[in-house]
Amino acid sequence: MKQHYTTTVQVQGKGETKAAAFSAALSQVQQAVMRSTENILLRIEPQDLRVIKAEEKITREKFLFFFLPREKRHYQVLLEITVNVTAINTGQVTFATL
């Protein structure tokens, strides 16, 4: 009934800081694993993380095209995460009819 398996998922995140971009990507791991299975998930343990793509975009803004120049930074990461999953296989559970 309870089964263990290892899977790899790709997630991406964007943010104003590097930490926000990684946090946005890591928060999508559970959703990505749930999309790939019909079973009930008990535990998701990350085992390995690999950065596939990490980009920093810098835009320069000026007030009225001349005054008060500033730089805005946007970060985007694409991660490949290997996770160990513990799940309940609902196909093996027998239900009694009443």
BAKE-793773 format. One record per atom (N, C-alpha, C): residue in one letter; y, z negated, x. Coordinates in steps of 0.02 Angstrom, whole numbers, plus 32768, in hexadecimal, padded with zeros to 4 digits. Last residue first. Example, Ala and Ser with C-alpha at 12.3 -4.5 7.8 and 13.67 -1.06 7.14 Angstrom:
<pts>
S7F907E9E8282 S7FCB7E9B82AC S80027E768285 A7EE47E7A8294 A7F1F7E7A8267 A7F5B7E7A8294 
</pts>
This chain:
<pts>
L7FD07FC17BD5 L7FCA7F8D7BA1 L7FC97FAC7B5D T7F8D7FEF7C6F T7FAC80047C31 T7F9F7FCF7BFC A7FB37FC17D14 A7F897FB67CDA A7FAF7FCC7C9B F7FC380257DA4 F7FE580017D6E F7FB57FFB7D33 T7FA780257E4E T7F8B80337E0D T7FAD80077DD9 V7FF180717ED7 V7FF380377EAB V7FD7804C7E67 Q7FFD80E27F22 Q7FBF80BC7F28 Q7FBC807F7EFB G807B81127F0C G8044813A7EF5 G800281147EF7 T80D480C27F4E T80CC80B67F07 T809280DF7EE9 N80CE80797FE1 N80B980B87FC4 N80A980AC7F7A I8153802B8029 I811D80217FF9 I810D80647FDA A817C802F80D9 A818680428093 A81488030806A T81D5802A816B T819F80088146 T81AD801480FC V81FE809381F0 V8207808581AA V81C980608190 N825C80A6827F N821B80918265 N8227807A821E V82C1813282B1 V82B980F2828F V827080E6827E T833181868314 T82EA817C8308 T82E1813782EB I83BC81E982F7 I83A381A582FB I835981A482E9 E843B82468332 E83F4824C8320 E83D58208832D L84E3826382FD L84B1823A831E L846B824C8305 L8581829A8317 L854282AF82F8 L850B828C8320 V862A826982FA V85EB82648320 V85B1827D82F6 Q86D782748310 Q869E828A82E9 Q866082878315 Y877D82368304 Y873D82398326 Y8707824E82F6 H88268256831C H87EF825482EC H87AE825F8313 R88C9821E8340 R8886822E8359 R885482268321 K896E8252834F K893B82358324 K88F7824C833E E8A02823383A7 E89C0825283A7 E8992822D8377 R8AB08258838A R8A77822A838F R8A378252838D P8B628265839B P8B1E828383A2 P8AE9824C83A8 L8BED82588362 L8BB78227835F L8B7182468364 F8C2582FE8339 F8C3082B78345 F8BEF828F833E F8C0583848319 F8C218373835A F8C1D8329836A F8BD5839C8296 F8BC183CA82CC F8BDB83B88311 L8BED832C8247 L8C1C83648245 L8C1383938280 F8B8582D482B1 F8BB082CE8277 F8BE68304827B K8AEC831482E8 K8B32830582F7 K8B58830382B5 E8A4682FF8325 E8A75830482ED E8ABB82F38306 R89B483428366 R89F783288376 R8A258335833B T890B83138366 T8941833A8347 T898383188358 I8870831B83AD I88B382FE83B5 I88E5832D8394 K87CC82F18395 K87FF83218383 K884382FF8386 E873582E383E4 E877582C283D9 E87A982F783CC E868682DD83C5 E86C4830283CC E870082D683BF A85E382E583EF A861982B583E8 A865A82DA83F7 K853B830483C6 K857E832083CD K85B182E883C3 I84CB82B483DB I84C582FC83E0 I8509831C83EC V84948222841C V84D282438407 V84CA828E8411 R840D81C683E2 R842281FB8410 R8460821C83F3 L83B1813483DC L83EC815683C5 L8400818A83F9 D832080DF83A2 D8341810683D5 D837C812B83B5 Q83008087833A Q82DE8081837A Q830380A583B2 P832F802C82AA P8340806082DA P831D8053831D E82CE80088222 E82DF7FEE8264 E82F180288293 I82C97FDE817F I82DA801781AA I82F27FFA81EC R825D7FA480FF R82817F97813E R828D7FD88163 L82367FD38081 L823C7F8C808D L82677F7E80CA L824880528008 L8253803D804D L825B7FF18052 I81D680A47FA5 I8206806D7FA5 I820C80537FED N81C7815A7FB4 N81AE81157FB5 N81E880E37FB3 E81EE81D87FC5 E81ED81C17F7F E81DB81777F7C T825D82118048 T821F81F3802F T822681DD7FE6 S82D782408072 S829C8261808D S825B82468071 R833A81F1803C R833582368024 R82F38256803A M832C817D8089 M8318817B8042 M831181C18025 V836481A68102 V831D819680FF V8304819680B7 A83E981B880DB A83C481F080F6 A837981E380F4 Q840E813780B3 Q840E816D8083 Q83E581A8809B Q840480F38130 Q83D980E080F7 Q83D6811880C3 V84698135817B V84238138818F V83F581288155 Q84EF81278163 Q84CC815C813E Q8481815F814E S852580CE81BA S851E80B88175 S84F880EB814A L85338115822F L84FB80E68229 L84F180CE81E1 A85AA815E8214 A856A8180821F A852F81518214 A860980F9820A A85FF812681D2 A85BC814B81D8 S85FE80C3828C S85EE809A8252 S85E180C58214 F862E812C82D9 F85E9811682E1 F85D380ED82A5 A86B3813082A8 A8688816C82A4 A863E815882AA A86E280B182C9 A86DF80C58282 A86B281028279 A86DE80B68354 A86B480868331 A86AD809A82E7 K87408115836E K86FB81238381 K86CB80F5835B T87AF812B82E0 T879D810F8321 T875481208330 E87B28173826C E87F081708293 E87E4815382D8 G871C81D6824F G8747819C824B G878481A18277 K867B820D8216 K86BF821B822C K86E981DC8225 G85CE82328236 G86048207821D G8646821B823B Q85268260820E Q8566826C822E Q859B823F820F V847782608238 V84AF82498210 V84F082588235 Q83CD82868232 Q840E8297824F Q84458282821E V8336822C8254 V836882458225 V83A88255824C T828A821A8268 T82CA82288289 T82F982468256 T820D819A8253 T822E81D88241 T827081DE8266 T817481478247 T81AF8154826F T81CC8197825B Y812980CF81D7 Y812D811181F6 Y81708117821B H80BB8069817B H80ED806D81B1 H80EE80B581CB Q809C802B80D6 Q8090805A810D Q80CB8059813D K80427FD4805C K807B7FD3808A K806C800180C4 M7FC580008029 M800080008000 M803F8000802C 
</pts>
